[in-house]
């Protein structure tokens, strides 16, 4: 369900919560943990079999998803800052890391997304950047938004991952939880 003008009410995420989903290679969810279900407002039955864009907020620039999938398809982690949409039309900001799982032959089996609360200080930088990217996309298309983002990052001499890491000042969650990830999805 997409909202043309979603309510401007933020959902609180406990800093200790980790919201986890798992999708197949096409982005169809086959798992959502209790924290994800509680925050998103969806039931397990509504999540399983749904495309992950179920929680995509219309304020998110498409260029960020372009970067995410570009890295994910190369089996490279990316730490992204995302604004997601709940079932009720509220929003929540998260830091998202990805882990790709392979089958015995090395083919991509699925992708696991790990989300956590974002420090408000990071939003002071991200919100104006994303607003600009979205405005450029709406006026000139995603390729123009990508050009702007690349120039923005080049001026700071970083790629998107480094830019986000500098904002967060901490390692990706997928690195911090390496051992737990293996136990959860082995």
C-alpha positions as CSV (number, residue, x, y, z in Angstrom):
1,X,0.0,0.0,0.0
2,X,1.6,3.3,-1.1
3,X,0.6,6.6,0.4
4,X,0.7,9.6,-1.9
5,X,1.1,11.9,1.2
6,X,2.1,9.7,4.1
7,X,1.4,11.1,7.6
8,X,4.4,12.9,9.0
9,X,4.7,10.8,12.2
10,X,7.9,8.9,13.1
11,X,8.0,5.5,14.7
12,X,10.5,5.1,17.6
13,X,13.0,2.4,17.2
14,X,14.7,1.1,20.4
15,X,18.5,1.5,19.8
16,X,18.9,-2.1,21.0
17,X,16.5,-3.5,18.4
18,X,17.8,-5.1,15.2
19,X,15.2,-5.4,12.4
20,X,15.9,-8.3,10.2
21,X,14.4,-9.4,6.9
22,X,15.5,-12.0,4.4
23,X,14.7,-11.9,0.7
24,X,15.3,-14.1,-2.3
25,X,17.5,-12.8,-5.2
26,X,14.4,-11.0,-6.6
27,X,13.7,-9.1,-3.3
28,X,10.7,-11.2,-2.2
29,X,10.7,-11.6,1.6
30,X,10.6,-15.0,3.2
31,X,11.5,-13.8,6.7
32,X,10.9,-10.9,9.0
33,X,11.9,-10.9,12.7
34,X,9.6,-9.8,15.5
35,X,11.3,-6.4,15.7
36,X,10.8,-5.7,12.0
37,X,7.1,-6.8,12.2
38,X,6.5,-4.7,15.3
39,X,8.1,-1.5,13.8
40,X,6.7,-1.9,10.3
41,X,3.2,-2.8,11.5
42,X,2.9,-5.8,9.2
43,X,2.1,-9.3,10.2
44,X,4.3,-12.3,9.3
45,X,1.7,-13.4,6.8
46,X,1.6,-10.0,5.1
47,X,5.4,-9.9,4.9
48,X,6.2,-13.4,3.6
49,X,5.9,-13.5,-0.2
50,X,5.8,-9.7,-0.5
51,X,8.4,-7.7,-2.3
52,X,10.7,-5.7,0.0
53,X,9.6,-2.5,-1.5
54,X,6.5,-2.9,0.7
55,X,8.3,-0.6,3.2
56,X,9.8,1.8,0.6
57,X,9.0,5.4,1.6
58,X,8.2,7.8,-1.3
59,X,10.6,10.3,0.2
60,X,13.5,8.0,-0.6
61,X,15.5,8.8,-3.7
62,X,15.7,5.9,-6.1
63,X,19.4,6.5,-6.6
64,X,20.1,5.1,-3.2
65,X,18.3,1.8,-4.1
66,X,20.2,1.8,-7.3
67,X,23.5,1.9,-5.3
68,X,22.3,-0.7,-2.9
69,X,21.4,-3.3,-5.6
70,X,24.5,-2.6,-7.5
71,X,26.6,-3.5,-4.5
72,X,24.3,-6.4,-3.4
73,X,24.4,-8.0,-6.8
74,X,28.2,-7.9,-6.6
75,X,28.0,-9.6,-3.2
76,X,29.4,-6.5,-1.6
77,X,28.0,-5.1,1.6
78,X,26.6,-1.6,1.6
79,X,25.6,0.4,4.6
80,X,22.7,2.6,3.6
81,X,20.5,5.1,5.5
82,X,16.9,4.5,4.6
83,X,13.6,6.1,5.4
84,X,11.0,3.3,5.5
85,X,7.2,3.4,5.5
86,X,5.0,1.4,8.0
87,X,1.7,-0.2,7.2
88,X,-0.1,2.7,8.8
89,X,1.8,5.2,6.7
90,X,4.2,6.4,9.4
91,X,7.9,6.4,8.8
92,X,11.1,5.3,10.5
93,X,14.8,5.9,9.7
94,X,17.3,3.1,9.8
95,X,20.8,2.1,9.1
96,X,20.7,-1.0,6.9
97,X,23.5,-3.5,6.2
98,X,23.2,-6.5,3.9
99,X,24.6,-10.0,3.9
100,X,24.4,-12.2,0.8
101,X,24.0,-15.9,1.4
102,X,25.1,-18.5,-1.2
103,X,24.0,-22.0,-1.8
104,X,26.4,-25.0,-2.0
105,X,27.3,-24.2,-5.6
106,X,28.1,-20.5,-4.9
107,X,24.9,-19.1,-6.4
108,X,23.1,-16.3,-4.5
109,X,20.5,-17.9,-2.3
110,X,19.2,-14.8,-0.5
111,X,19.9,-11.5,1.0
112,X,19.6,-10.6,4.7
113,X,19.0,-7.0,5.7
114,X,20.0,-5.8,9.2
115,X,18.5,-2.5,10.4
116,X,19.0,-0.5,13.5
117,X,18.1,3.0,14.8
118,X,20.0,5.9,13.4
119,X,21.7,8.7,15.4
120,X,19.8,12.0,14.9
121,X,23.1,13.7,14.1
122,X,23.4,11.6,10.9
123,X,19.9,12.7,9.9
124,X,21.0,16.3,10.0
125,X,23.2,15.6,7.0
126,X,21.2,12.8,5.2
127,X,17.7,14.5,5.2
128,X,18.9,17.6,3.2
129,X,21.0,15.4,0.8
130,X,18.1,13.0,0.2
131,X,15.7,15.9,-0.3
132,X,18.0,17.3,-2.9
133,X,18.4,14.0,-4.6
134,X,14.7,13.4,-4.7
135,X,14.0,16.9,-6.1
136,X,16.6,16.3,-8.9
137,X,15.1,12.9,-9.7
138,X,11.6,14.3,-9.9
139,X,12.8,17.1,-12.2
140,X,15.5,15.4,-14.3
141,X,15.5,11.7,-13.6
142,X,17.6,9.2,-11.7
143,X,20.7,9.6,-13.9
144,X,20.9,13.3,-13.0
145,X,20.5,12.4,-9.3
146,X,23.3,9.9,-9.6
147,X,25.6,12.5,-11.2
148,X,24.8,14.9,-8.3
149,X,25.4,12.2,-5.7
150,X,28.7,11.2,-7.3
151,X,29.9,14.8,-7.4
152,X,28.8,15.3,-3.8
153,X,30.8,12.3,-2.7
154,X,33.8,13.2,-4.8
155,X,34.0,16.6,-3.2
156,X,34.3,14.8,0.1
157,X,36.7,12.3,-1.3
158,X,34.6,9.3,-0.2
159,X,32.3,6.7,-1.7
160,X,28.7,6.2,-0.3
161,X,29.9,3.5,2.2
162,X,32.6,5.6,3.6
163,X,30.3,8.7,3.7
164,X,27.8,6.7,5.8
165,X,30.4,5.1,8.0
166,X,31.8,8.6,8.8
167,X,28.4,9.8,9.7
168,X,27.8,6.8,12.0
169,X,31.3,6.5,13.4
170,X,30.9,2.8,13.8
171,X,31.5,-0.4,11.8
172,X,28.6,-2.0,9.8
173,X,26.2,-4.1,11.8
174,X,27.0,-7.1,9.6
175,X,30.6,-7.0,10.9
176,X,29.6,-6.6,14.5
177,X,27.1,-9.6,14.4
178,X,29.2,-11.9,12.2
179,X,29.0,-14.9,14.5
180,X,25.3,-14.4,15.4
181,X,24.4,-14.2,11.7
182,X,26.0,-17.6,11.0
183,X,24.0,-19.2,13.9
184,X,20.7,-17.5,12.9
185,X,20.7,-18.5,9.2
186,X,23.0,-21.5,9.0
